[in-house]
Amino acid sequence: MKQQSLKRCPIGIQTFEEIINKDYLYIDKTEYIYRMANGASKYCFLSRPRRFGKSLLTSTLHCYFAGKKDLFKGLAIEKLETEWTEYPVLHFDMSLAKHVDKETLESMLDVQLFEHEKIYGKPERAVTLNDRMKTLIMRACEQTGRQVVVLIDEYDAPLLDVVHEDENLPVLRNVMRNFYSPLKACDPYLRFVFLTGITKFSQLSIFSELNNIKNISMDEPYAAICGITKEEMLEQMDGYIERFALSQKMSKEDTLLKLKEKYDGYHFTWPSPDIYNPFSLLNAFEDGKLNSYWFGSGTPTYLIEMLRKFHVLPSEVGHSLQAMAASFDAPTERMTTITPLLYQSGYVTIKDYDKYTDLYTLDIPNREIRVGLMQSLLPNYLAYNTDMGLTTIGRMYGAIRLGDMDGALRLLQEFLSTVPYCDNTHYEGHYQQLFYIIFSLFGMYVDVEVRTPKGRVDVVMRTADTLYVIELKLGKDADAAMSQINLKNYPGRFILSGLPVVKVGISFDAEEHTLGDWLIEK
């Protein structure tokens, strides 16, 4: 593929018809469309993280059920579909109802219903939202002589921002429950119902009696229905890869490794193909840069609030979390752990599965997410002096790359002595988590509480050519920290790494809330 013939990447464009008519790049997902639309269940629910292509998928379904055959020329579905029946489609976009109160939410739903009622009419007796939904479905079916398709995109958007609020969540949930309640009662009038979202709120509280909905989120046949697989990238985006490699002055092989490290790693079932974040990958190809696009597009407030609510430490987010299969189906409002929300939101993903124990292993998918998440958590450990902190961390990274751990620690000592101290600085774990965040932002391997035959190492960090064993002490001198490293022979645990081991003992000053002294021994 010649570079000058490359189509534009559809950055932020979520309408299938616009992508096709304006000749943007489209990764063909129409085989999944046909499979789902003609499957055993006519009620389907799909959960995927934000900006993963759910809205485009819903728009594609809309065009398919509207019988717009010409838009699908050359795509997989063209060979599968023979009838192209035109159905009445009721399409609702709930992403418009973020950060709203009860009155605003009801007004938004009123406007969306009204747009469809302009086509099919509205009886005077239909006043409430659920009555209007019911009569709208019935009238659309009666007037067209065909069953109705209902598409609801981002069904949970009005609820996510209040998921941590015990007072507001039930109020908005009741509005949404009433709005969705006619869907089961109208079953004879419906051809297909499809809902997308990030989380799963319990069917009893949101969908009322709509207990016949098929959750395809973890079904293997739909593992790649959203996102871009490695195979799709290599087959349909080869020219973009070559152009990107030129812009980065790298070989194609090195480019693929960098893209994989930065944007790959998602699995929504197991086994599953490797899936790249589509928003980040398309932006990278369009800009010719390896930036953090998905995380840079906004960190959901609800996630940070829920991490606080569940008292989750930064080091607990990844590092091979384990969860039973039932955990993924846990209703969001009844969660007893943050794991389902982290998974559904895209901050951890499936990395392995043991069919004998029914346990899934979860971890952070890629470098973009790890670095972005740690940046979001950093303000809690730097008294919100984040910009200055990131500058300091950048300088620390430069020092450590040159093997100058002493210089890196001096930079951190100087910075911490100039900012107001945070809460919880009176315990050692605060500083342990701070180091975990800093080293994670370096993009280097880091772990805490690493087991050895004689104890646990506070922090272990590995660079390309050195392994650091770090012991932290609060209110004790660095000699005590180094003595513990030597007494328990922590370096012996890592002798098989093949890297030289550097021992670092660090003391924190309990009164000044910064580093006191430290010792470094090779």
N, C-alpha and C positions, 0 to 999 in steps of 0.2 A: 504493500500500500504506500503510495507516494504521500509525502507529508502535505502537499498542497491540496490533496483530495480529502483530507480528514474532515469529518463533520464536526460541528461545534458541540461541545459537551453541554448538556442541559442543566446548567447550574441553577438550582432553585425552581426549575420548571416542573410542575407536578401534574400537568394536564397532558394525557396521552395524545389527544388530537392535535395540540399545538406542537408537540415534539415531532410527530409524523409530518404534519403539513409544512412545518418550517425546516424540515430535514435536519433535525438534531440527531445525535447519536442515541440509539435505543438498544439496550441490551434485551434481547428477545426472551420474555417471560410468558409468552402466550400459550405455550404448552401447558403450563400450570393453570392458567385461566380456564382452559377447556376442561382439564381434569377436575378442577374444583366445581365448575358450573354444572358439570354433568355427573357428579359423584353421587354417592348414596344419600348424603344429607343435603337438604336445601337450606339449612341454617348453619353457617360457618363463622368461626371467630379466629382471628389471627393476631397474635401478639408479637411485636418486634420493637426494637428501640427506636427512638426518634430519628428522623432523617435517614431512614433505612429503605424508603421507597414504598411505604404503605399507601400514601396518598396517590402515587402514580399507579400502583396496582389497582386501587379502587376506581380511579379514572379509566383505566383500561377495561375493567369489568363493565363500567358504564357504557363505554363505546361498543363493547361486544354485545351486550344485551339490547342496546339500542339499534342493533342490526347494521352498524356502519362498516360494512364489508370492505369498502375501498381502502379504509385506513390500515387494514391488516395484510395488504399485498406483500408477498415475499416473506411473511412471518410464519412460524411453525403452525399456528392455528388455521391458516388458510387451507392446509391439506387435511385438517381434522374436521372442520365444520362444513356441513353441506347445506343446511337450511337457512341460517342467518335470520331467524325470526326476530321481529322487532317487538320488544316488550316495553310497557310503561316503566320508567325508572324513577324512583324517588331517592335522591342523593342528598344526604345530610353531612355537613362538615362541622364537627364539634370542636375543632381546633380554634374556632373563632371565639370560644367561650372560656378562655383562660383568665384567671385572676378576676372572677366575677362574683357578685352576690346573687341572692335568690331572684331579685327583681330583674337584674340584668340578664341572667340566664333565661328566665321565662320570656323576656323580650326577644332575645336572640332566637329562641326556638319558635316564637311566634312569627318572626320574619321569615325563617326558613320554610315553615309550613305555608305561609302566605304565598311564597313564590310558586309552590306547586298548586295551591288552591286557585291561582290565577288561570291555570290550565284546566283543572278538573272541577272547579267550583267548590262552594262550601255551604252546607245547610245552616240556616240561622240557629237551629237548636244545638249545633256543635260549637261549644264555647270553650270547654277545658282542653288542655293540650292533648290528653289521651283520646278524648272524643274526636277531636279534629284529625288526629293521626288515623284513627279507625275509619272514619268516614272518607278520608282522603284515599286510603287504600281501596276501600270498597267501590268508590266512584270511579277511580282510575281503571279498575278491573271491568266494571260494568260498561264504561264508555268506550273502551278499546276492545273489549271482548277477549282480552288476554290477561293472564295472571301478572301480578306486579313484582318488580324487583326492588328491594329496599337495600340501600348501601349506606352504612353509617361509619364514617371515617373518624378515627380518634375519639371513640365513644367515651373514653375516660378523662378527656382533657379538662372538663370542668371540675373534676374531683381531685386531680393529682396535687394541685396547689394547696388543697386543704386536707390532705390525707393525714397530716399530723395534728389537725385541729379537731378536738373532740366535739366542739360546739357546732362548727360550720359544716363538717362532713355529712352528718345525718340530714341536714336541711337540704343541701344540694343533691344528695343521693335520692331523697324522696322525689324531687322534681324529675330527675332522670328516670327513676323507676316508673313513675306515672307515664312519662313520655314513651318509654319502650314497651309498656305493658300490653298494648293492643297487638303486638306482633304475633303472639301465639293464638289469640282469639281470631285473628284474621288468616289463619293457616290456609283455608280453602282458596283464598284470593291471592296467595303468594306463590311466585315461581322460585324465588331465591332471596335469601337474606344474608348479608355479609357485614360483619363488624370488624373493625381494626382497633387496636389500642396498644398501650405499653404494658399496662398491668391487668391483672384479673381481679376485679371486685366480685364478691360472691354472687352467684346466680340468684340466690334467694333475695338479696337486698337490692340488686340492680335490675335483673331481668324478670323479677317476680316469678311467674310460673314458666318462664321460657327455659325449661330444663332440657329441651331437646336440641340445644345448640351443640354443634361439633367443634371442639377446640382442636384445630389443626396445627397449632403452634409448634408442637414437638413431634409431629408425624413425619417420618422419614421421606415420604414422597414429596413433601413440601419444604424440605430442609433448605432449598436454595430459591424459594419463591421470591425472596427479597435479598438484596445485597448482590455482590458480583463474585462468582466463583473464580478460582484460579483458571479453570478451563475456559470460562467465558472471557476472561481478560486476555488469555493467550490467543484465543481464536478470533475474537471480535474487536480487540483493542491493540493488536500488534503494532500498528503504525503509531499509536499514541505512546507505546513503550519506547519505540525507537526514537521518537522525537524528544521524549523526556530524557532518555539516556544522553542524547546530544546536548541538551540544555544543562545537564549535570556534569558533562564531560566524564562520563563513566561508561564502562562496557555494558552491554545489555544484561549480562549475567549479574553484575554487581547492582545494576538498577533493580532487577527483580528481587534481589536479596533485601535491598533497602526498602522497597515498597512492601514486601512481606513483613519485615520487622516493624514497620510503622503502622500499616493499615490492615493487615490480615489477622487471622487467628480466631474468627467467630465460628461457633458451631451451635446450632439450635436444636440438635438432637444428636444421637450417637448410634452408629457411625454417621458422619456428615462430611460433605466436601468442605475444603477450606473456603471461607467466605470473607471477602474484603468489604470494609465499610464503603458503600457506594458514594456517599457524600464527599468523603475525604479523597477517595481515589479520583473521582471526576474533577474535583477542584485542583488536585495536584497535577493532573494531566493538562488542565486548562492553563494553570499558572506556571507550570514548569518548576514547582518548588515543593519541598517536603515539609510543608507546614502542618500545624495541628488544626485542621479545619473543623472537624466534628466537635471537638471539645471547645474550640474557639467560638463556635456558634451559640454557646450558652450552656452554663451548668445549671441544671434544674434546681430550683430552690428546695423543692420537696425532698430531693435526695440528701442534701446537706443537713436539712432539718431532721430527717429520719436517722441519719448516721449519729446525730447528737442524741436523739431520743433513745436509741438502742445502745448508746455509749460505745460505739465502735472505734477502736484504735486504727490509725492508718495502716499499721502492719498486719491487721486482721482482715483487710479488704480482699487481698489476693491470697497468695501462698497456699494454694491447694485446699480451698474450702471443700467440704464434702456435704452433700445433701441427698436425701432420699427422693425418689421420683415424685412422691406425694407433695414434697415441698414446693415444687414448681406450680402446683395447682392450688396452692394455699391462697385463699382470698386476701387481698391486700390489707383490708381493714382488720383482719384477724391475725396478722403475722405475729409470730413470737420471736422471729429472727429477721435480720435485714437481708439475708441471703436471697430470698425470692425477688425482692425489689432490685437488688444489685444486678441480678441476672436479667430480669425483664427490661431494665433500663439500659443494659448493654455495657455495664462496668465490669462485670465478670461474665465468663462464658464457659461452656462445657469443654473440658479438655480430655476427659476419659470417663469410662463407665464400666462398672463391674456388675455383670448380670447375676452373679451369685448372691451378692449382698444388696443389689438394687441401689448401689451408691454411685452418684455422679461426682466427679472431681471437677471443681471450678477454679478458674484463675483469671486474672486480668488478661484481656485478649492480646494487647500489643503495646508498643512503646507510646503511641499517641495517648492512649487511655491512662497508662500508668503515670506519665508525666503530668497530664492534665488534671487527673484526680488529686495527685499530691499537691499541685499548685492550688487547688481549691481548698485543701485542708491546711495548707501552710499558715494562713492568717491566724488560726487558732493557737499556733505555737510561736508566733512572732508579734503578738499584740497588734495585729493588723497593719504592721509596717511592711507590707508585702513587697512593694516595688523595690525598696531599699534592700530587703532581704534577698530578693531574686538577683539583684546586682551582686550582692556579696556572694551568693551561692555560685554565680557564674565565675567570679574571680577564684573562689575555692576550687572549682572544677579545673580551671586552668593550672592552678598550683599542683593539684593531685596528678594531673596528666603528666607533669614533669617530675613526679615522685616526691614533691615537697609537701608532705603531710604537716610538717611543722608550720609552714607558711599558711596552709589552709586553716589550721586551728587558730592561728593568730588573727586571721580575718574574721573568723566566727566570734572569737573572744571580743574583739573590738566592736563588732556589730551588736552583740547581745548587751554589751555594757552601755550602749547609747539608746536602747529602746525601753519603754516601760515593761515591767515584767508581767507575764501572763498569770492567769490562775493556774493552780496545781503545780507551780514550779518548786514546791516543797518536797516533791517526791521524784525518785530517780527515773521512773518510767517516763516522765515528761520529756526528759532529755534523750532518752532512748528513742522515743518516737520522733523527736526532732531530727536526730541523726538518720533515722530511717527515711524520713521525707527528703532530707537533703541529698542523701546518696541515691535515692530513687530518681530525683530530678537530674542527677548526673547521667542517668541512663545505664548505670552499672548494676551488677547483681548485688543485692543486699538482703540480709536476713537478720532477725533478732531472736534472742533466746535459743541459740543453736546448741543442740545437745552434744556433749562429749562424754567419754566414759566417767569423768569425774565432776561433771557439772554442766552449766550452760553458759555460753559466751553471750555477753550483752549484745554485741553487734559484730557481724562479719560482712566485709565488703570486698568484692573482687574487681580489680581493674584488668586491663589486657595483660599486664605483666606482673602484678603483685596481688597478694591476698593479705588483707588487714584483719587482725584479730583485736577487737577493741573492748576494753572493760571500762565501765563508767562508775564513779563513786561520787555521792553527794555528801558533802560535809567531811570527807576524808581526803588525804592527800594522794597524789598520783602514785607514790610508792606503794600504797595499799592496793591500788588497782593493778599495778604491774606485778606485785607479789602474788596476787591471786592467779594471774595468767600463768606465772612460772610454777607456782605450787601445784596447780591442777593440770599443768602441761597442755593447755588448750591448743597450742600450735601442732601438737602431735596428731590431733584429730584430722588435720588438713594436709598431712605430708604427701598424700597420694594425689593432691591437686596438681603437682608438678610446678607450682609457682612458689617463688620465695615468699616466706611469711614474715610480715612486719607486725610486731606487737606494739599496741598503743594503749597506755593507761592514762585515763583522763579524770581529773578532779573538777567538780563543779562547786562554786562558791555559793553556799546557801543564802548568804546575806546579799550579795551583789547580783545573784541570779545570772551568772555568766560562768565561763570557764575559769577555773582557778589556775592550776598548773597541769602539765602533762609530761609523760615520758614516752619516747619512741625508741624501740630496739629492733634491729634487724636480726 
